[in-house]
Amino acid sequence: MEILTASKLIKSYGKKTAVNDVSFTINVGDFIGLLGPNGAGKTTTIKMLTGLAKEDSGKIFYNGINFKSDPIECKRLIGIVPQNSNVDRDLTAYENLYMQAILYSIPVNERKKKINEILDFAGLIEYKDKQVKTFSGGMKRRLTLIRALLHQPKILYLDEPTVGLDPQIRRSMWELILKINQQKSTSILLTTHYIEEAERLCGKVMIINNGKIIIEGSPDELKKGIGHFVLEEFVDDAIKEDFFETKETALNHLKDCVNSCKIREVSLEDVFIKLTGKRINA
């Protein structure tokens, strides 16, 4: 069942077309990554999908409801986790979530139960009465994440959810995000500068460049599209890359290398660079 349908979205700023005829669907329970270099159009796409920017043309439907015709009902189906933790530092975790419950008109007699359940789900129940300013960076990100879940959205937008976290905390966030997707059947659209994050979490990846989605598929499908192994040759302070279907073929070419070389498996980052000509943070 489709939870989101985006059809032929176009958005321009002056003479620059930021998003050019973008269409895709997200089904219930999907976990999709939207990747692109800076300025590729992913932020503008997310802004249109969440009502922060108005499309020049095209249509957006949530659960079959036209976003333009009924934005309030559609926004009830959306949860948004911004790049920066914007919870109130002077309030407790419980108070932050209670404010969210008021904003989303959760009935008074249900608020305490829902808040305690979501705190327990994220492993924060023992800290519910602590001020957020005493929290670690990872705890603040967890609270920001579950705040967007309190009203039980059907789709969650994650904008760089683990930026600035150390690797160990980042992986614990991955576990929580996967738990949300798998146990709550919440659809997720993720933007990230960590290619490994998209490769580990997403069932499907869409790469956007110059305002257009240029390819989509599972990480494995995208990698198979360019080969299984890559031969890296270090030439004049640069890396020359050749892609091969089998390791044996790569090893045969390795014999002819006169410079320092190595063979490794193809990664999603290889696909990204090959298609866009840029690294993801470029």
MIVOFI-104954 format. One line per field, with one value per residue: x, z, y of N, C-alpha, C in turn; residue in one letter. Coordinates in steps of 0.1 Angstrom, whole numbers, plus 2048, in hexadecimal, padded with zeros to 3 digits. Atoms other than C-alpha are relative to their C-alpha. Last residue first. Layout:
REM residues N
nu: c(X; ...)
nw: c(Z; ...)
nv: c(Y; ...)
cau: c(X; ...)
caw: c(Z; ...)
cav: c(Y; ...)
cu: c(X; ...)
cw: c(Z; ...)
cv: c(Y; ...)
r: c(A; ...)
//
This chain:
REM residues 282
nu: c(7FB; 800; 80D; 803; 7FD; 7F3; 801; 80C; 800; 7F6; 804; 80B; 7FB; 7F9; 80B; 808; 806; 80E; 80B; 80D; 807; 80E; 807; 801; 7F2; 7FE; 7FA; 7F2; 7F7; 7FC; 7F9; 7F2; 7F9; 7FD; 7F5; 7F3; 7FB; 80B; 800; 80A; 806; 808; 807; 804; 80E; 808; 7FD; 7F8; 7FC; 7F1; 7FB; 7F2; 7FA; 7F3; 7FF; 7F6; 7F3; 801; 7FF; 7F2; 7F8; 803; 7FA; 7F2; 7FA; 800; 806; 801; 7F9; 7FC; 806; 80F; 805; 7F6; 804; 7F5; 802; 7F9; 7FF; 804; 80B; 80E; 804; 7FE; 80A; 80D; 801; 804; 7F9; 7F3; 7F4; 7F5; 7F3; 7F8; 7F5; 7F8; 7FF; 803; 80C; 80A; 805; 805; 80C; 80B; 805; 807; 80D; 808; 805; 80B; 80B; 805; 806; 80D; 807; 804; 7F5; 7FF; 7F9; 7F5; 7F5; 803; 7F3; 7F6; 7F3; 7F6; 7F7; 7F3; 7FF; 800; 801; 80E; 80A; 808; 806; 809; 80C; 806; 805; 80C; 80B; 804; 808; 80D; 808; 805; 7F5; 800; 7F7; 7F2; 7F9; 7FF; 7F4; 802; 80C; 7FC; 7FA; 80A; 7FE; 7F7; 7F3; 7FC; 7FC; 7F3; 7F6; 7FE; 7F8; 7F3; 7F8; 7FD; 7F6; 7F3; 7F7; 7FF; 7FA; 80A; 802; 80D; 807; 7FF; 80A; 80D; 803; 803; 80D; 80A; 7FF; 807; 80E; 804; 7FD; 80B; 804; 7F5; 7FD; 808; 806; 809; 7FB; 7F2; 7F7; 7F4; 7F4; 7F7; 7F2; 7FA; 802; 7F5; 7F4; 802; 800; 7F3; 802; 80E; 804; 7FA; 7F8; 805; 80B; 80B; 7FD; 80B; 7FC; 80A; 7FF; 80A; 805; 7FC; 80B; 7FF; 7F7; 808; 804; 808; 80D; 808; 805; 80A; 80C; 806; 806; 80E; 806; 806; 806; 7F6; 7FC; 7F2; 7FF; 7F6; 7FA; 7F5; 7F3; 7F5; 800; 80A; 7FB; 809; 7FD; 80B; 7FD; 808; 805; 805; 7FA; 809; 7FA; 7FE; 7FB; 7FD; 7F5; 7FF; 7F7; 7FD; 7FB; 802; 7FC; 7FE; 7FC; 802; 7F8; 808)
nw: c(809; 7F9; 7FB; 7F3; 7F4; 801; 7FE; 806; 80E; 807; 7FF; 809; 80D; 803; 805; 7F6; 803; 804; 7F6; 805; 7F7; 803; 7F5; 7F4; 7FD; 7F9; 809; 805; 7F6; 803; 80D; 7FD; 7FA; 80B; 808; 7F9; 7F7; 7FB; 806; 7FA; 80A; 7FC; 80C; 800; 803; 7F5; 7FE; 80B; 7FB; 803; 7FE; 800; 806; 7FA; 7F2; 7FE; 805; 80D; 80B; 801; 806; 80E; 807; 801; 7F3; 7FE; 7F4; 7FF; 80C; 7FB; 805; 7FF; 808; 804; 807; 802; 80C; 800; 80D; 809; 80A; 7FB; 7F5; 805; 80A; 7F9; 7F9; 80A; 7FD; 806; 7F8; 807; 7F9; 80B; 7FD; 80C; 804; 80F; 802; 7F6; 800; 80D; 804; 7F7; 806; 80D; 7FD; 7FA; 80B; 807; 7F7; 802; 80D; 7FE; 7F7; 806; 801; 7F5; 7F4; 803; 7F8; 7F2; 7FA; 806; 7F8; 808; 7F8; 807; 80A; 80F; 809; 805; 7F5; 800; 80D; 7FF; 7FB; 809; 80C; 7FC; 7FD; 80D; 806; 7F9; 804; 80E; 80A; 809; 7F9; 800; 80C; 80A; 801; 7F8; 804; 801; 7F3; 7F6; 7F9; 7F6; 803; 80D; 7FD; 7F8; 80A; 80A; 7F9; 7FD; 80C; 804; 7F7; 801; 807; 7F9; 7F3; 7F4; 7FA; 7FA; 809; 80E; 801; 7FF; 80D; 809; 7FC; 807; 80E; 803; 7FF; 80B; 7FF; 7FC; 7F2; 7F6; 7F6; 7F4; 7FC; 7F5; 7F3; 7FF; 806; 7F7; 806; 7F5; 802; 804; 7F5; 7F6; 805; 7FE; 7F2; 7FA; 7F1; 7FC; 803; 7F6; 807; 7FD; 80A; 7FE; 7F4; 7F9; 7F5; 7F5; 7FB; 806; 80B; 80D; 809; 80D; 7FD; 7FF; 7F2; 7FB; 807; 7FC; 7F2; 801; 805; 7F6; 7F6; 800; 809; 80B; 7FC; 7FC; 80B; 800; 80A; 7FF; 80C; 7FA; 808; 7FB; 7F2; 7FB; 7F4; 7F6; 7F9; 7FC; 7F7; 804; 80E; 801; 7F5; 7FD; 7FD; 80C; 80A; 7F8; 805; 7F8; 805; 7F8; 809; 80E; 805; 80E; 806; 7F6; 801; 800)
nv: c(7F6; 7F3; 7FD; 807; 7F9; 7FA; 7F2; 7FA; 803; 7F8; 7F2; 7FD; 801; 7F4; 7F6; 7FA; 7F3; 801; 800; 804; 809; 804; 806; 7F8; 7FD; 7F3; 7F6; 804; 7FC; 7F2; 801; 805; 7F5; 7F7; 806; 7FE; 80A; 809; 80E; 809; 809; 80B; 804; 80E; 802; 7FB; 7F2; 7FA; 7F3; 7FE; 7F2; 800; 7F5; 7FD; 805; 80B; 7FB; 7F9; 809; 804; 7F4; 7FF; 80B; 7FF; 805; 80E; 805; 80F; 806; 80E; 80C; 7FF; 7F6; 7F8; 7F5; 7F6; 7F8; 7F3; 7FA; 80B; 7FE; 7FE; 809; 80E; 804; 800; 80D; 80A; 80C; 7FF; 801; 7F9; 7FB; 7FA; 7F7; 7FD; 7F2; 7FF; 7F8; 803; 80E; 804; 7F8; 805; 80D; 7FC; 7FA; 80B; 808; 7F9; 802; 80E; 800; 7FB; 809; 80C; 809; 80A; 7FB; 7F6; 803; 803; 802; 7F8; 7FF; 7FA; 7F8; 7FF; 80B; 7FD; 80C; 800; 800; 80C; 801; 7F5; 805; 80A; 7F9; 7F9; 809; 804; 7F5; 800; 80B; 7FD; 801; 80B; 80A; 7FA; 804; 7F5; 7F8; 7F4; 7F8; 7F2; 7FD; 7FF; 7F4; 802; 7FA; 806; 80E; 7FF; 7FC; 80B; 80A; 7FB; 7FF; 80E; 806; 7FA; 809; 80D; 7FE; 7FE; 80D; 802; 80A; 7FB; 7F5; 806; 806; 7F5; 7FB; 808; 7FE; 7F3; 801; 808; 80E; 808; 7FD; 804; 7F5; 801; 7F4; 802; 7FC; 803; 7F7; 7FF; 7FA; 7FC; 7FD; 80D; 809; 7FE; 806; 80E; 803; 800; 803; 7FF; 7F2; 7F7; 7F5; 7F3; 7FD; 80A; 808; 806; 808; 803; 80D; 809; 7F9; 804; 803; 7F9; 7F5; 7F4; 7FD; 80B; 801; 7F4; 803; 80A; 7FA; 7F8; 808; 7FF; 809; 7F9; 7F3; 7F6; 7F6; 7FC; 7F6; 7F5; 7FB; 7F9; 7FE; 808; 803; 809; 807; 804; 80D; 808; 80B; 80C; 801; 80E; 808; 80B; 80D; 808; 7F7; 7F4; 7F7; 7F4; 7F6; 7F4; 7F6; 801; 7F3; 800; 7F3; 7F6; 7F4; 7F4)
cau: c(933; 927; 91D; 93C; 939; 938; 913; 90F; 932; 934; 913; 91A; 93C; 92C; 914; 933; 945; 95A; 97F; 99F; 9BF; 9DA; 9FB; A08; A14; 9F3; 9F3; 9EF; 9D1; 9BE; 9BD; 9B4; 996; 98A; 98E; 97A; 95C; 945; 960; 963; 981; 98C; 9A9; 9B2; 9C6; 9E8; 9F9; 9E9; 9DC; 9CA; 9A9; 999; 974; 960; 93B; 932; 921; 8FC; 903; 908; 8E7; 8D5; 8E6; 8DD; 8B9; 8AC; 8AA; 8BC; 8BF; 8A5; 8A6; 8AD; 8D1; 8D8; 8C2; 8CB; 8AE; 8B7; 8A2; 8A1; 8B4; 8C6; 8E9; 8F0; 8E0; 8F5; 915; 910; 910; 905; 8E1; 8BE; 8A5; 881; 871; 850; 845; 83D; 83E; 855; 869; 86D; 86F; 887; 89D; 89F; 8A8; 8C3; 8D1; 8D2; 8E8; 8FF; 903; 90B; 928; 934; 934; 917; 91A; 8FF; 8EA; 8C8; 8D3; 8AF; 898; 874; 85C; 83D; 81D; 81F; 817; 810; 82F; 846; 856; 85E; 86E; 889; 890; 893; 8AB; 8C0; 8C1; 8CD; 8E8; 8F5; 8F7; 8DA; 8DE; 8D0; 8B1; 8A6; 8A0; 87D; 87B; 89E; 895; 87D; 897; 89C; 88C; 86D; 86B; 869; 84E; 839; 83D; 831; 814; 808; 80B; 7F9; 7DB; 7C3; 7CB; 7C2; 7DF; 7D9; 7F9; 807; 7FC; 80E; 82D; 82D; 82A; 848; 85E; 850; 859; 87C; 880; 87F; 89C; 8AD; 88E; 891; 8A0; 8B9; 8C8; 8C2; 89C; 887; 865; 846; 82A; 807; 7F8; 807; 7F0; 7D1; 7DD; 7E7; 7C5; 7C1; 7E6; 7F1; 7D8; 7CE; 7D4; 7E8; 7FD; 7FB; 812; 80C; 821; 827; 838; 83B; 836; 851; 850; 832; 843; 846; 850; 86B; 878; 87C; 88D; 8A6; 8AD; 8B2; 8D6; 8E4; 8FB; 901; 8E4; 8D5; 8B1; 8B0; 890; 883; 861; 848; 829; 832; 845; 840; 855; 854; 86C; 866; 882; 88B; 8A2; 89B; 8B0; 8A2; 892; 88E; 87E; 869; 85B; 84B; 83F; 82B; 833; 81F; 822; 812; 80E; 800)
caw: c(7E7; 806; 7F2; 7DE; 7BA; 797; 79B; 78D; 794; 7B5; 7C2; 7B5; 7C6; 7E6; 7E5; 7E8; 7D0; 7E0; 7E2; 7CD; 7D4; 7C0; 7C3; 7A1; 784; 780; 766; 77E; 78E; 76E; 773; 798; 78D; 776; 792; 7AA; 793; 783; 780; 786; 77F; 796; 792; 7B3; 7B2; 7C1; 7A0; 79A; 7B7; 7A7; 7B6; 7A7; 7AF; 7B4; 7B0; 791; 787; 788; 7A3; 7BB; 7B3; 7B8; 7D9; 7E6; 7DC; 7BF; 7B1; 796; 788; 79E; 790; 79E; 793; 7A4; 7B8; 7C2; 7CF; 7E7; 7F1; 80E; 822; 843; 83C; 81A; 824; 844; 831; 819; 837; 829; 831; 826; 832; 828; 841; 840; 863; 866; 88C; 894; 874; 86C; 890; 899; 87B; 888; 8AB; 89F; 888; 8A6; 8B9; 89A; 89B; 8C0; 8B9; 89B; 8AD; 8A6; 892; 878; 883; 877; 857; 84F; 858; 84A; 85B; 84A; 859; 877; 89A; 8AD; 8C3; 8A7; 8A0; 8C5; 8C2; 8AB; 8BE; 8DE; 8CE; 8C0; 8E3; 8F1; 8D8; 8DF; 904; 91A; 938; 923; 91D; 941; 952; 95A; 93E; 943; 94F; 931; 917; 907; 8E7; 8EB; 910; 907; 8EC; 905; 921; 909; 8FC; 91F; 92C; 90E; 90A; 923; 915; 8F2; 8D9; 8C9; 8B4; 8C4; 8E7; 8E3; 8D7; 8F6; 90B; 8F8; 903; 926; 929; 91D; 936; 92C; 92D; 90E; 8F8; 8DB; 8BB; 8B4; 892; 871; 875; 87D; 86C; 872; 858; 858; 86C; 852; 838; 84C; 84F; 82B; 81D; 7F9; 7F1; 802; 7ED; 803; 7F4; 813; 80F; 7EC; 7DC; 7BA; 79F; 798; 7A7; 7C8; 7E8; 802; 827; 821; 82A; 807; 7F8; 812; 80D; 7E7; 7EE; 804; 7EB; 7CD; 7C3; 7D4; 7EA; 7DB; 7DB; 7EF; 7F8; 80C; 80E; 82A; 81F; 83A; 828; 804; 7F8; 7D4; 7BC; 7A4; 79E; 780; 786; 7A9; 7AF; 78D; 78E; 77C; 79B; 7B4; 7A2; 7AE; 79A; 7A7; 78D; 7A5; 7C9; 7D8; 7FD; 813; 7F6; 800)
cav: c(8B2; 89F; 880; 87E; 88A; 87D; 877; 854; 846; 858; 84A; 827; 826; 833; 816; 7FF; 7E8; 7CD; 7D3; 7CF; 7E2; 7F3; 805; 80D; 7F7; 7E5; 7CA; 7AD; 7BF; 7BB; 795; 79A; 7AF; 794; 77A; 790; 790; 7A9; 7C4; 7EA; 7FF; 81C; 835; 845; 865; 870; 869; 847; 831; 814; 808; 7E8; 7E6; 7C7; 7BE; 7D2; 7F3; 7E8; 7CF; 7EC; 7FB; 7D9; 7D3; 7F5; 7EF; 804; 827; 83B; 85E; 86F; 892; 8B5; 8B6; 895; 87E; 85B; 845; 829; 80B; 7F3; 80D; 808; 7FA; 80A; 82B; 82D; 822; 840; 858; 879; 871; 876; 85C; 855; 83D; 82A; 820; 7FB; 7FF; 7E2; 7E3; 808; 814; 7F7; 800; 824; 818; 800; 81C; 833; 819; 819; 83F; 83D; 826; 83A; 85C; 873; 893; 88A; 86C; 875; 887; 891; 875; 878; 860; 851; 843; 85A; 84D; 86E; 868; 85E; 880; 883; 861; 86F; 88F; 87A; 862; 87F; 88E; 86D; 86A; 88D; 886; 892; 8AA; 8C7; 8B1; 8B5; 894; 888; 86E; 861; 83E; 83B; 843; 821; 82C; 815; 81E; 843; 83B; 827; 842; 85D; 849; 840; 863; 873; 85C; 86C; 88F; 885; 88A; 8AC; 8AB; 8CB; 8BF; 89E; 8B0; 8C5; 8A5; 897; 8B4; 8B2; 88D; 892; 8AE; 8D3; 8EB; 8DC; 8E0; 8C7; 8D3; 8B8; 8C2; 8B0; 8B1; 893; 896; 881; 881; 871; 88E; 8A4; 895; 89E; 8C2; 8C5; 8BB; 8C7; 8CD; 8AD; 899; 87B; 858; 84D; 86D; 87C; 895; 8A5; 8B7; 8DB; 8F9; 8E6; 8F9; 8F8; 8EE; 8D7; 8B7; 8A8; 8CA; 8CF; 8AB; 8B2; 8D3; 8C1; 8A6; 8BD; 8B7; 8D6; 8C2; 8A0; 887; 86A; 863; 843; 82E; 817; 80A; 7FF; 80B; 814; 832; 83F; 852; 870; 88D; 8A3; 8BC; 8C7; 8E5; 8F6; 916; 934; 943; 927; 90A; 8EC; 8D0; 8B0; 897; 881; 87A; 85D; 856; 83B; 822; 800)
cu: c(7F5; 806; 7FF; 7F4; 7FF; 805; 80D; 800; 7F4; 800; 80A; 7FD; 7F5; 806; 807; 7F5; 7F7; 7FA; 7F3; 7F6; 7F2; 7F9; 7F1; 7FA; 801; 80F; 802; 806; 80F; 80A; 805; 808; 80E; 808; 804; 80C; 80E; 806; 7F5; 7FF; 7F7; 7FB; 7F8; 7F9; 7FD; 7F1; 7F7; 801; 80A; 803; 80F; 805; 80F; 806; 80D; 800; 80B; 80E; 800; 803; 80E; 808; 7FE; 807; 80F; 806; 801; 7FA; 800; 806; 804; 7F8; 7F1; 7FB; 80C; 7FB; 80C; 7FC; 806; 801; 7FE; 7F6; 7F1; 7FC; 801; 7F5; 7F2; 7FD; 7FC; 809; 80D; 80C; 809; 80C; 806; 80A; 809; 7FF; 7FB; 7F3; 7F5; 7FA; 7FA; 7F3; 7F4; 7FB; 7F8; 7F2; 7F7; 7FB; 7F3; 7F4; 7F9; 7F8; 7F2; 7F8; 7FB; 80C; 801; 806; 80C; 80B; 7FF; 80D; 80A; 80C; 80B; 809; 80E; 801; 7FE; 7FE; 7F2; 7F4; 7F6; 7F8; 7F5; 7F2; 7F9; 7FA; 7F3; 7F5; 7FB; 7F7; 7F3; 7F8; 7FA; 80D; 802; 80A; 80E; 808; 7FF; 80D; 7FF; 7F5; 805; 806; 7F7; 803; 80A; 80E; 805; 806; 80E; 80B; 803; 809; 80E; 808; 804; 80B; 80E; 809; 802; 807; 7F7; 7FE; 7F2; 7F8; 7FF; 7F5; 7F2; 7FC; 7FC; 7F2; 7F6; 801; 7F9; 7F1; 7FC; 805; 7F4; 7FC; 809; 803; 7F6; 7FA; 7F5; 805; 80F; 80A; 80B; 80D; 807; 810; 807; 7FF; 80B; 80D; 7FF; 800; 80D; 7FE; 7F2; 7FB; 805; 809; 7FA; 7F4; 7F4; 805; 7F4; 807; 7F6; 802; 7F6; 7FB; 805; 7F5; 803; 808; 7F9; 7FB; 7F7; 7F3; 7F7; 7F9; 7F5; 7F3; 7F9; 7F9; 7F1; 7F9; 7FB; 7F8; 80B; 803; 80E; 7FF; 80A; 808; 80A; 80D; 80B; 801; 7F5; 807; 7F5; 805; 7F3; 803; 7F9; 7F9; 7FB; 806; 7F5; 806; 802; 807; 801; 80C; 800; 80A; 802; 805; 801; 804; 801; 803; 7FC; 809)
cw: c(7FB; 7F7; 807; 806; 80C; 80C; 7FD; 801; 7F9; 7F1; 7F8; 800; 7F6; 7F2; 7FD; 7FA; 80B; 7FD; 7FA; 80C; 7FA; 80B; 7FD; 80B; 80C; 803; 806; 7F8; 7FC; 80A; 7FC; 7F3; 803; 805; 7F4; 7F7; 805; 809; 806; 7F8; 807; 7F3; 803; 7F3; 800; 7FD; 80A; 803; 7F6; 803; 7FD; 801; 802; 7F9; 807; 80F; 802; 7FB; 7F3; 7F5; 7FF; 7F9; 7F1; 7F8; 7FF; 80D; 800; 80E; 801; 7F5; 807; 7FB; 7FF; 7F6; 7FD; 7F8; 800; 7F3; 801; 7F2; 7F7; 7F5; 803; 80B; 7FC; 7F6; 807; 807; 7F6; 803; 7F8; 809; 7F6; 806; 7F3; 803; 7F4; 7FB; 7F2; 7FE; 80A; 801; 7F3; 7FD; 808; 7F9; 7F4; 803; 805; 7F4; 7FA; 80A; 7FE; 7F3; 803; 809; 7FA; 7FE; 80B; 80D; 7FE; 809; 80F; 807; 7F8; 809; 7F6; 808; 7F9; 7F8; 7F1; 7F6; 7FA; 809; 7FE; 7F3; 801; 805; 7F7; 7F4; 803; 802; 7F2; 7FB; 806; 7FA; 7F2; 7F8; 7F7; 807; 800; 7F4; 7F6; 801; 808; 7FE; 800; 80E; 80C; 808; 80A; 7FC; 7F3; 802; 807; 7F7; 7F6; 807; 802; 7F3; 7FB; 808; 801; 7FA; 808; 80D; 80C; 804; 806; 7F7; 7F2; 7FF; 800; 7F3; 7F7; 803; 7F8; 7F1; 7FC; 7FF; 7F4; 802; 805; 80E; 80B; 80A; 80B; 805; 80B; 80E; 803; 7FA; 80B; 7FA; 80D; 800; 7FD; 80C; 80A; 7FB; 803; 80E; 807; 80F; 805; 7FE; 80A; 7F9; 802; 7F7; 802; 80C; 807; 80A; 80C; 805; 7F8; 7F5; 7F2; 7F7; 7F3; 803; 801; 80E; 807; 7FA; 804; 80E; 7FE; 7FB; 80B; 80B; 7FF; 7F6; 7F4; 805; 805; 7F4; 800; 7F4; 803; 7F4; 808; 7F8; 804; 810; 805; 80C; 80A; 807; 804; 808; 7FD; 7F3; 7FF; 80A; 803; 802; 7F3; 7F6; 80A; 7FB; 809; 7F9; 807; 7F9; 7F1; 7FC; 7F1; 7FA; 80B; 800)
cv: c(809; 80B; 80E; 806; 7F7; 808; 808; 80F; 807; 7FE; 809; 80F; 803; 800; 80D; 809; 804; 80E; 7FE; 7FF; 7FD; 7F8; 7FE; 7F8; 809; 803; 80D; 80B; 7FD; 805; 80E; 7FF; 7FD; 80C; 80A; 7FB; 804; 7F6; 7F8; 7F3; 7F6; 7F9; 7F3; 7FD; 7F1; 800; 807; 80F; 806; 80E; 801; 80F; 7FF; 80C; 804; 7FC; 7F5; 805; 806; 7F6; 7FC; 80B; 801; 7F5; 803; 7FC; 7F1; 7FD; 7F1; 7F8; 7F4; 7F4; 800; 80A; 809; 80C; 80B; 807; 80E; 805; 7F4; 7FE; 801; 7F6; 7F1; 7FC; 800; 7F2; 7F5; 7F4; 803; 7FF; 808; 807; 805; 80B; 801; 80E; 802; 808; 7FD; 7F2; 7FB; 808; 7FA; 7F4; 803; 806; 7F5; 7F8; 808; 7FD; 7F2; 800; 805; 7F7; 7F2; 7F7; 7F6; 804; 809; 7FD; 7FC; 7FF; 808; 802; 805; 80A; 801; 7F4; 803; 7F5; 7FF; 800; 7F4; 800; 80B; 7FB; 7F6; 807; 807; 7F5; 7FC; 80B; 800; 7F5; 803; 800; 7F4; 7F7; 805; 7FC; 80B; 808; 80D; 80A; 80F; 805; 802; 80D; 7FE; 805; 7FA; 7F3; 802; 804; 7F4; 7F6; 805; 800; 7F3; 7F8; 804; 7F6; 7F2; 800; 801; 7F1; 7FC; 7F7; 805; 80A; 7FA; 7FB; 80C; 804; 7F8; 803; 80C; 7FF; 7F9; 7F1; 7F7; 802; 7FB; 80B; 7FF; 80D; 7FD; 803; 7FC; 808; 801; 805; 802; 801; 7F2; 7F8; 802; 7F9; 7F1; 7FC; 7FF; 7FF; 803; 80E; 80A; 80A; 80E; 803; 7F7; 7F8; 7FA; 7F7; 7FE; 7F2; 7F8; 809; 7FD; 7FB; 808; 80D; 80D; 803; 7F5; 7FF; 80C; 7FD; 7F5; 807; 808; 7F8; 800; 7F7; 807; 80C; 809; 80A; 806; 809; 80B; 805; 808; 801; 7F7; 7FF; 7F8; 7F9; 7FD; 7F3; 7F8; 7F4; 7F3; 800; 7F2; 7F7; 7F6; 7F2; 7F8; 809; 80C; 808; 80C; 809; 80E; 80D; 7FF; 80F; 7FE; 80E; 80A; 80D)
r: c(A; N; I; R; K; G; T; L; K; I; F; V; D; E; L; S; V; E; R; I; K; C; S; N; V; C; D; K; L; H; N; L; A; T; E; K; T; E; F; F; D; E; K; I; A; D; D; V; F; E; E; L; V; F; H; G; I; G; K; K; L; E; D; P; S; G; E; I; I; I; K; G; N; N; I; I; M; V; K; G; C; L; R; E; A; E; E; I; Y; H; T; T; L; L; I; S; T; S; K; Q; Q; N; I; K; L; I; L; E; W; M; S; R; R; I; Q; P; D; L; G; V; T; P; E; D; L; Y; L; I; K; P; Q; H; L; L; A; R; I; L; T; L; R; R; K; M; G; G; S; F; T; K; V; Q; K; D; K; Y; E; I; L; G; A; F; D; L; I; E; N; I; K; K; K; R; E; N; V; P; I; S; Y; L; I; A; Q; M; Y; L; N; E; Y; A; T; L; D; R; D; V; N; S; N; Q; P; V; I; G; I; L; R; K; C; E; I; P; D; S; K; F; N; I; G; N; Y; F; I; K; G; S; D; E; K; A; L; G; T; L; M; K; I; T; T; T; K; G; A; G; N; P; G; L; L; G; I; F; D; G; V; N; I; T; F; S; V; D; N; V; A; T; K; K; G; Y; S; K; I; L; K; S; A; T; L; I; E; M)
//
